[in-house]
Each structure stands twice: as C-alpha cells, then as structure tokens.
Amino acid sequence: MSRFVVRFMKDVLGENGRQSEVCQCTVEVDASNEGDATELAKKKFCETQSLYEWSLHADRIQVKQADFPS
C-alpha cells in the first residue's frame, strides 16, 4: 500500500473579478494505486462534507503520492 494526498480543488471568482483556484479539502489515504486512492478520498470527502456527490463542492481532484524522506 502507498500513501496518497488527494486535494479537492474549486475555481472561484474573487472580489477583483479574477478567477483563482482554492483547495476545498485535503485527504490522505492508503491505497494500492491512484484510482483506488481517488475513490477512497471521494467517499471520505462526501462523508465529512455531508454530500452525496463530491463535484457539488469541487471542480477537480488532484492525486499525488505522498513523499516521505528515506
């Protein structure tokens, strides 16, 4: 199993009229691959945000394998 950091990102419009990207939530999961990590993170995100669909609060998902120093 590998550890993954999954970020739920949202595009928002600021006061100055410029679009920016914000992280709605960061979830760390242990999974065998990126696909499994994504699905686990979606489930956790929905549970913590009381949602039935993750895309109601985020536009996209970023998945990166956690880097640990050796």
C-alpha positions, 0 to 999 in steps of 0.5 A: 500500500502507498500513501496518497494526498488527494486535494479537492480543488474549486475555481472561484471568482474573487472580489477583483473579478479574477478567477483563482483556484482554492483547495476545498479539502485535503485527504490522505489515504492508503491505497494500492494505486491512484484510482483506488486512492481517488475513490477512497478520498471521494467517499471520505470527502462526501462523508465529512462534507455531508454530500452525496456527490463530491463535484457539488463542492469541487471542480477537480481532484488532484492525486499525488503520492505522498513523499516521505524522506528515506 
